[in-house]
C-alpha cells in the first residue's frame, strides 16, 4: 500500500474538482432547442411558361426562396433566405446565373428557332 503525503492532497482534490466542473459544463443541456426548417417557399418573378420570339432573345428571371425556422419541431414564424440554384438543360437555350441579395438572377437566352416547331426546355 502506497501512502500519499498530506501536502500534495489538496492539489489532487483541486484538480479533480476542476475536471468535474469541465465535464459538467461541456455536456449540452437537454433544454437546448433544436433548430430545423420547414415550409420552403419559392418565388419566381415571371409568368409560366416564359415565351421567347422565334428570332431569339434574352430574358431575366429572379428566383428567390425562404424557409421557416422551427425550434424543437414547432414553427416559429421566422424565416431565413434559402439558397436557390437553377439551370436550363437543352440545346435551344443558354442560361447564366448569379446570386444577388434578392435571390438568384437567371439570364436565359433563346437561340433563333430555324424550324417550324415550338422549342421547349425545362428550368431545373
C-alpha positions as CSV (number, residue, x, y, z in Angstrom):
1,X,0.0,0.0,0.0
2,X,1.3,3.4,-1.0
3,X,0.6,6.5,1.0
4,X,0.3,10.0,-0.5
5,X,1.9,12.8,1.5
6,X,-0.8,15.0,3.0
7,X,0.8,18.2,1.5
8,X,0.0,17.0,-2.1
9,X,-3.6,16.0,-1.3
10,X,-5.1,19.5,-1.8
11,X,-3.6,19.7,-5.3
12,X,-5.2,16.4,-6.2
13,X,-8.6,17.5,-4.8
14,X,-8.5,20.8,-6.7
15,X,-7.5,19.1,-9.9
16,X,-10.4,16.6,-9.5
17,X,-12.8,19.4,-8.8
18,X,-11.7,21.3,-11.9
19,X,-12.1,18.2,-14.1
20,X,-15.6,17.6,-12.7
21,X,-16.7,21.2,-13.4
22,X,-15.3,21.0,-17.0
23,X,-17.1,17.7,-17.6
24,X,-20.4,19.1,-16.3
25,X,-20.2,22.3,-18.3
26,X,-19.1,20.7,-21.6
27,X,-22.2,18.5,-21.8
28,X,-25.1,20.0,-23.7
29,X,-28.3,20.6,-21.8
30,X,-31.4,18.8,-22.7
31,X,-33.1,22.2,-22.7
32,X,-31.2,23.5,-25.8
33,X,-33.7,23.9,-28.6
34,X,-33.1,22.0,-31.8
35,X,-33.2,24.2,-34.9
36,X,-34.7,22.8,-38.1
37,X,-36.5,24.2,-41.2
38,X,-39.9,23.6,-42.9
39,X,-42.3,25.4,-45.2
40,X,-39.9,26.3,-48.1
41,X,-41.4,29.0,-50.3
42,X,-40.1,29.6,-53.8
43,X,-41.0,32.8,-55.7
44,X,-40.4,33.4,-59.4
45,X,-40.9,36.8,-60.9
46,X,-42.1,35.6,-64.3
47,X,-45.3,34.0,-65.7
48,X,-45.0,30.4,-66.6
49,X,-44.3,29.5,-69.3
50,X,-41.8,32.1,-70.4
51,X,-42.1,32.8,-74.1
52,X,-39.4,34.0,-76.5
53,X,-39.5,35.3,-80.0
54,X,-38.5,32.9,-82.8
55,X,-35.6,35.1,-83.7
56,X,-34.1,34.6,-80.3
57,X,-33.9,36.9,-77.3
58,X,-32.7,37.1,-73.7
59,X,-35.0,37.3,-70.6
60,X,-34.0,37.8,-67.0
61,X,-35.9,36.0,-64.2
62,X,-35.4,36.3,-60.5
63,X,-35.9,33.3,-58.3
64,X,-36.0,33.6,-54.5
65,X,-36.7,31.2,-51.7
66,X,-37.2,31.2,-48.0
67,X,-37.5,28.6,-45.2
68,X,-39.3,28.8,-41.9
69,X,-37.3,28.2,-38.8
70,X,-38.6,25.6,-36.4
71,X,-37.5,25.1,-32.8
72,X,-38.0,21.6,-31.4
73,X,-40.1,20.8,-34.5
74,X,-42.5,23.7,-33.9
75,X,-42.8,26.5,-36.5
76,X,-41.6,29.9,-35.1
77,X,-43.0,32.2,-37.8
78,X,-39.5,33.4,-38.5
79,X,-37.9,32.9,-41.9
80,X,-34.4,32.8,-43.4
81,X,-33.4,33.0,-47.1
82,X,-32.8,29.7,-48.7
83,X,-30.2,29.2,-51.4
84,X,-31.6,28.6,-54.9
85,X,-29.9,27.1,-57.9
86,X,-31.3,26.7,-61.4
87,X,-30.3,25.9,-65.0
88,X,-31.8,25.2,-68.3
89,X,-31.0,21.9,-70.0
90,X,-31.1,21.6,-73.7
91,X,-29.5,22.9,-76.9
92,X,-32.0,25.7,-77.7
93,X,-31.5,27.8,-74.6
94,X,-28.5,29.1,-72.7
95,X,-28.6,30.2,-69.1
96,X,-26.3,32.2,-66.9
97,X,-27.0,32.7,-63.2
98,X,-25.7,34.9,-60.4
99,X,-26.6,35.2,-56.7
100,X,-27.9,38.5,-55.5
101,X,-29.3,39.7,-52.2
102,X,-32.8,39.3,-53.7
103,X,-32.2,35.7,-54.8
104,X,-30.9,34.0,-58.0
105,X,-30.8,36.2,-61.1
106,X,-31.2,33.9,-64.1
107,X,-30.4,35.2,-67.5
108,X,-31.9,32.9,-70.2
109,X,-31.1,33.3,-73.9
110,X,-33.1,31.5,-76.5
111,X,-31.3,30.8,-79.8
112,X,-33.0,31.5,-83.1
113,X,-35.6,28.9,-83.9
114,X,-34.9,27.9,-87.5
115,X,-37.6,25.2,-87.6
116,X,-41.4,25.4,-87.8
117,X,-41.8,23.6,-84.5
118,X,-42.0,25.1,-81.0
119,X,-38.9,24.5,-78.9
120,X,-39.4,23.7,-75.3
121,X,-37.0,23.2,-72.4
122,X,-37.3,23.0,-68.7
123,X,-35.8,25.0,-65.9
124,X,-34.3,22.9,-63.2
